[in-house]
Amino acid sequence: MTNAIQTGLLAYGMSGRLFQAPFVAAHPGFQLRAVTERHQKKAQHDYPEIISYTSVEELLQDPEIELIIVNTPSYTHFDFAMQALRAGKHVLVEKPLTASLAETQALYQLSREVGKQVFPYQNRRWDSDFLAVKQIIESGQLGRLFEVNFRYDRYKSTLNPKPFKEDPLPGSGLPYDLGPHLIDQVISLFGKPLKSHKAVGMYRAGTRIQDYFSIRLLYPDQLHVTVTSGLLVAQPVPAFVVHGTQGSFLKQRADVQEAQLDKALSPLAPSYGLEEAGMEGQLTLVGANDAKTTTAVPSGKGDYMHLFEAVYQAIRNNSPYPITEEHMLWQSALLEQKADE
């Protein structure tokens, strides 16, 4: 496509290889122009025409690049995004956007001053499992909601070999790793909570970062929402549980996009984003005389390409980006909130 958005990646690790480059390359509105690779040069094996720079500074000085994808370690997100904005680039920033509310405010303030946009990379708004939950909630079938629980659990007792994943740096720990996904999904459905309470913990042997958190959110009309994540959950419960006055919906975490991308499946493949059979959500509705009926609800297609399409439309057509500054200020405040004593 002529007038494609020339795009630069700040790294080509797992994130660049799975969650960024395949979509930039597949979307006709983008051109994957360059990447920063300080040591091993791997990107050209997958994308022969890509330019491989040895430093972020070199990449930012490329006058052809319009959009910088900040997919480096969490503690670097703020500084690199600020550098990119000052260099006159739009920025797509992986989670966490920043490590504090003050940094988030500063990032958006600079974006307004230089006339460039900040795009938080909240890809899990387009997970198939979450989209199924969203559809059920918005359908109104459950009646008045009173309890919602979202979880993202793993069992990883061994410490991560990557030092920056385990060092107590700004933006480190499970609340800043998986918390942005869960909080963003809740905010996208219900908006800003009235009140919140946070609990955190450190349970793995030798850990120096928080590896458990639970945040309870109160919304109008006495809606209670909880987001929880732990790294020592041996037997996960349903990841999405929604209770209303007329029924309940339970759904396992079942999105397949990460696994498919890891196997080099193209985002344009017909089977991309389709959940495996047997992972349907369970919808229980209450009818006359309190009779209950339970049905299996299949999910639609998950597709992170919608995020990249939203970035394209925002840059080229000035369309509103769905993850707003307001959303990110709310998220940053919740992540920064001190845990209950």
Phi and psi in degrees as a GROMACS rama.xvg file:
@    title "Ramachandran Plot"
@    xaxis  label "Phi"
@    yaxis  label "Psi"
@TYPE xy
-68.6569  150.217  THR-2
67.908  23.8698  ASN-3
-66.1591  148.65  ALA-4
-76.4382  112.222  ILE-5
-71.5625  123.983  GLN-6
-123.617  139.123  THR-7
-120.651  136.887  GLY-8
-100.484  135.856  LEU-9
-82.6992  -12.7752  LEU-10
-158.668  158.038  ALA-11
-129.251  49.7583  TYR-12
-87.7612  -149.976  GLY-13
-58.5199  -44.9113  MET-14
-62.1418  -48.2137  SER-15
-63.6887  -40.1866  GLY-16
-71.6795  -36.9752  ARG-17
-99.0241  -49.2819  LEU-18
-98.1508  -12.0609  PHE-19
-118.229  -65.0846  GLN-20
-56.7719  -43.0482  ALA-21
-59.9214  -33.5012  PRO-22
-80.1242  -40.3828  PHE-23
-61.6542  -41.5049  VAL-24
-70.0474  -33.2528  ALA-25
-85.0313  -25.6172  ALA-26
-80.3338  125.566  HIS-27
-66.9223  -14.715  PRO-28
-87.1818  -1.08935  GLY-29
-122.203  154.617  PHE-30
-127.398  117.886  GLN-31
-77.363  98.5545  LEU-32
-90.0881  -44.3045  ARG-33
-151.523  161.616  ALA-34
-144.603  152.98  VAL-35
-97.9238  123.298  THR-36
-135.704  105.472  GLU-37
-73.6949  -31.9653  ARG-38
-122.368  -87.0598  HIS-39
-76.9162  133.962  GLN-40
-98.9218  95.3264  LYS-41
-108.385  -25.3572  LYS-42
-63.4016  -34.9355  ALA-43
-67.2982  -20.7977  GLN-44
-63.7188  -38.1162  HIS-45
-90.6198  -30.7381  ASP-46
-133.934  85.6012  TYR-47
-57.1154  -26.6131  PRO-48
-91.4521  -0.99296  GLU-49
-73.1479  146.034  ILE-50
-90.178  131.919  ILE-51
-109.726  109.89  SER-52
-92.1405  155.075  TYR-53
-94.8211  -6.83803  THR-54
-146.415  153.963  SER-55
-61.3067  -37.8922  VAL-56
-60.1814  -42.2476  GLU-57
-61.4638  -44.4574  GLU-58
-63.9833  -42.5786  LEU-59
-66.3244  -24.042  LEU-60
-83.1237  -6.60019  GLN-61
-68.0585  114.201  ASP-62
-71.3281  -15.4531  PRO-63
-80.0496  -22.6494  GLU-64
-78.5162  130.035  ILE-65
-102.626  -33.1888  GLU-66
-124.296  129.095  LEU-67
-108.819  129.805  ILE-68
-99.1188  114.761  ILE-69
-91.5279  98.99  VAL-70
-127.62  38.8218  ASN-71
-94.3687  178.355  THR-72
-53.717  149.856  PRO-73
-53.5511  -41.4991  SER-74
-68.9188  -11.2494  TYR-75
-96.7236  -10.0982  THR-76
-55.625  -48.3768  HIS-77
-62.9153  -49.7858  PHE-78
-63.3008  -44.7742  ASP-79
-68.7962  -37.8507  PHE-80
-65.1  -39.9905  ALA-81
-64.6209  -42.2707  MET-82
-60.725  -42.3755  GLN-83
-65.462  -42.8291  ALA-84
-61.295  -43.749  LEU-85
-64.0655  -25.7593  ARG-86
-83.7822  3.19955  ALA-87
83.5871  27.2898  GLY-88
-111.633  147.67  LYS-89
-70.9868  157.02  HIS-90
-132.46  133.169  VAL-91
-108.494  114.288  LEU-92
-115.53  126.015  VAL-93
-67.9312  165.117  GLU-94
-76.9132  149.545  LYS-95
-71.7261  145.634  PRO-96
-55.1644  -48.9847  LEU-97
-144.47  -178.501  THR-98
-101.103  3.34502  ALA-99
-160.97  161.479  SER-100
-63.7234  -41.2013  LEU-101
-61.3536  -40.0233  ALA-102
-67.2496  -39.9106  GLU-103
-61.6953  -43.9806  THR-104
-61.7164  -42.311  GLN-105
-65.6911  -37.4587  ALA-106
-63.9034  -47.9376  LEU-107
-68.5076  -34.6027  TYR-108
-62.214  -44.8802  GLN-109
-64.8769  -37.8992  LEU-110
-60.3928  -38.855  SER-111
-67.8319  -38.9307  ARG-112
-65.4556  -37.0421  GLU-113
-97.0226  -5.42383  VAL-114
73.8674  28.9639  GLY-115
-122.496  159.073  LYS-116
-103.313  149.426  GLN-117
-107.341  125.752  VAL-118
-119.197  103.292  PHE-119
-66.6358  135.797  PRO-120
-90.1193  83.0379  TYR-121
-104.87  70.7829  GLN-122
-66.2819  -23.3293  ASN-123
-79.4714  4.83794  ARG-124
-66.131  -17.144  ARG-125
-115.043  25.0872  TRP-126
-71.9132  143.786  ASP-127
-63.6423  -40.2733  SER-128
-66.2562  -44.4036  ASP-129
-64.2741  -39.9866  PHE-130
-62.2637  -34.2605  LEU-131
-65.9283  -43.2031  ALA-132
-62.3045  -45.2385  VAL-133
-58.855  -43.2382  LYS-134
-62.6652  -42.752  GLN-135
-65.2982  -44.6786  ILE-136
-61.1746  -47.3369  ILE-137
-71.4127  -18.9179  GLU-138
-71.2184  -22.1527  SER-139
80.1927  4.4545  GLY-140
-63.4543  -27.3636  GLN-141
-84.4817  -2.27598  LEU-142
76.7851  -150.652  GLY-143
-74.1934  119.527  ARG-144
-74.0802  142.107  LEU-145
-131.553  -19.2145  PHE-146
-146.188  130.417  GLU-147
-135.309  131.05  VAL-148
-129.262  123.477  ASN-149
-115.677  133.087  PHE-150
-130.751  152.661  ARG-151
-140.616  93.0252  TYR-152
-111.026  151.308  ASP-153
-143.605  166.144  ARG-154
-122.406  104.292  TYR-155
-139.658  84.7782  LYS-156
-75.4669  -25.4915  SER-157
-80.1749  137.494  THR-158
-67.2478  145.715  LEU-159
-65.2775  132.745  ASN-160
-69.0561  -17.2967  PRO-161
-78.9124  116.029  LYS-162
-55.3463  -40.2487  PRO-163
-66.4731  -17.6765  PHE-164
-77.9654  -22.3648  LYS-165
-114.185  -10.7813  GLU-166
-79.0593  141.697  ASP-167
-75.9888  67.5032  PRO-168
-95.9416  166.568  LEU-169
-56.5235  131.884  PRO-170
78.9794  14.9471  GLY-171
-94.854  170.032  SER-172
92.3615  162.43  GLY-173
-61.0417  -36.8059  LEU-174
-56.5085  -36.1397  PRO-175
-89.4886  -11.8615  TYR-176
-88.4678  -61.1372  ASP-177
-100.126  -18.4404  LEU-178
-56.2295  -43.7293  GLY-179
-57.8377  -35.4761  PRO-180
-63.0165  -51.6066  HIS-181
-66.5106  -45.323  LEU-182
-63.6723  -41.9706  ILE-183
-64.2737  -39.9958  ASP-184
-61.5857  -42.2227  GLN-185
-66.1688  -45.5557  VAL-186
-61.3993  -38.7805  ILE-187
-64.0928  -25.7323  SER-188
-91.427  -43.0833  LEU-189
-120.158  -10.1175  PHE-190
83.4929  -150.85  GLY-191
-82.4034  130.212  LYS-192
-74.5605  157.8  PRO-193
-75.1514  -40.5243  LEU-194
-146.246  160.913  LYS-195
-150.041  150.31  SER-196
-135.753  136.132  HIS-197
-121.745  139.053  LYS-198
-124.898  140.865  ALA-199
-135.429  162.792  VAL-200
-155.811  163.005  GLY-201
-131.142  108.141  MET-202
-121.419  -23.4279  TYR-203
-72.8095  144.892  ARG-204
-60.0671  124.262  ALA-205
82.8014  2.68185  GLY-206
-68.1372  147.612  THR-207
-119.277  5.50881  ARG-208
-127.956  159.856  ILE-209
-68.4184  127.326  GLN-210
-119.649  17.704  ASP-211
-152.798  141.789  TYR-212
-153.861  154.994  PHE-213
-146.591  127.847  SER-214
-122.07  122.48  ILE-215
-99.8918  128.104  ARG-216
-120.129  133.771  LEU-217
-107.577  128.271  LEU-218
-116.115  166.473  TYR-219
-55.3358  159.177  PRO-220
63.731  29.4837  ASP-221
58.1798  40.1317  GLN-222
-88.6766  122.664  LEU-223
-107.127  122.409  HIS-224
-122.289  134.296  VAL-225
-127.739  133.818  THR-226
-116.751  133.206  VAL-227
-141.022  145.709  THR-228
-152.76  140.82  SER-229
-146.692  151.906  GLY-230
-100.029  5.9126  LEU-231
-129.102  42.1054  LEU-232
-100.044  102.37  VAL-233
-73.3287  -33.7141  ALA-234
-130.255  94.5118  GLN-235
-63.3647  143.181  PRO-236
-91.8268  174.34  VAL-237
-51.7561  136.641  PRO-238
-75.2375  -24.3471  ALA-239
-130.592  120.728  PHE-240
-130.76  122.977  VAL-241
-129.411  124.533  VAL-242
-118.253  132.77  HIS-243
-133.083  176.377  GLY-244
-68.6196  -16.94  THR-245
-115.952  5.43061  GLN-246
163.386  -177.843  GLY-247
-136.96  154.562  SER-248
-135.774  126.584  PHE-249
-120.729  137.602  LEU-250
-145.921  131.127  LYS-251
-77.1195  156.021  GLN-252
-71.4108  118.822  ARG-253
-139.038  3.73841  ALA-254
-62.9894  136.038  ASP-255
-106.844  2.61426  VAL-256
-61.659  -44.9436  GLN-257
-60.6655  -45.1151  GLU-258
-63.5709  -39.4801  ALA-259
-67.7272  -41.9088  GLN-260
-65.2293  -34.1492  LEU-261
-66.9227  -22.9283  ASP-262
-95.5513  12.5938  LYS-263
67.154  24.5601  ALA-264
-72.5152  133.38  LEU-265
-69.0448  140.813  SER-266
-60.928  -14.7014  PRO-267
-92.6891  -3.19826  LEU-268
-67.3721  143.506  ALA-269
-57.7676  -32.2446  PRO-270
-86.4792  -4.11269  SER-271
-63.694  133.348  TYR-272
80.467  4.50668  GLY-273
-95.0414  124.076  LEU-274
-65.8136  154.809  GLU-275
-71.8327  151.7  GLU-276
-61.6787  145.679  ALA-277
93.1187  -2.17434  GLY-278
-105.082  18.6465  MET-279
-63.7719  150.384  GLU-280
-74.9097  157.939  GLY-281
-111.913  113.193  GLN-282
-103.493  117.8  LEU-283
-112.183  120.784  THR-284
-116.895  148.725  LEU-285
-106.175  127.094  VAL-286
-111.539  -150.311  GLY-287
-61.0867  141.037  ALA-288
59.3926  27.9193  ASN-289
60.5711  24.9927  ASP-290
-70.6847  135.274  ALA-291
-107.511  138.994  LYS-292
-128.327  133.796  THR-293
-117.61  129.806  THR-294
-129.91  150.608  THR-295
-84.2512  132.393  ALA-296
-116.668  108.749  VAL-297
-71.7178  150.749  PRO-298
-87.4175  155.632  SER-299
-81.1226  -163.561  GLY-300
-84.1254  127.093  LYS-301
-82.5842  144.625  GLY-302
-163.44  105.328  ASP-303
-69.0614  -10.5801  TYR-304
-61.216  -25.1122  MET-305
-61.5154  -34.1913  HIS-306
-64.5641  -44.3894  LEU-307
-69.3233  -33.5086  PHE-308
-64.5163  -38.2332  GLU-309
-65.3626  -38.9331  ALA-310
-62.7646  -45.9195  VAL-311
-59.0312  -47.4939  TYR-312
-65.3734  -34.1658  GLN-313
-67.6367  -42.2302  ALA-314
-74.8353  -45.837  ILE-315
-85.4687  -32.7893  ARG-316
-120.974  6.09015  ASN-317
57.5678  32.2183  ASN-318
-75.8899  149.227  SER-319
-64.0902  134.981  PRO-320
-84.8068  133.759  TYR-321
-66.6288  -27.6042  PRO-322
-93.392  102.14  ILE-323
-89.2271  167.927  THR-324
-58.2373  -41.9953  GLU-325
-59.4921  -43.9055  GLU-326
-57.5812  -43.4073  HIS-327
-73.138  -31.5444  MET-328
-66.1594  -41.4611  LEU-329
-62.8141  -45.1229  TRP-330
-62.027  -45.909  GLN-331
-60.9532  -39.1255  SER-332
-65.1999  -39.0082  ALA-333
-69.2561  -39.9057  LEU-334
-66.7507  -35.3135  LEU-335
-80.4184  -18.4163  GLU-336
-55.3263  137.278  GLN-337
-71.1511  147.158  LYS-338
-71.777  150.843  ALA-339
-62.037  143.419  ASP-340
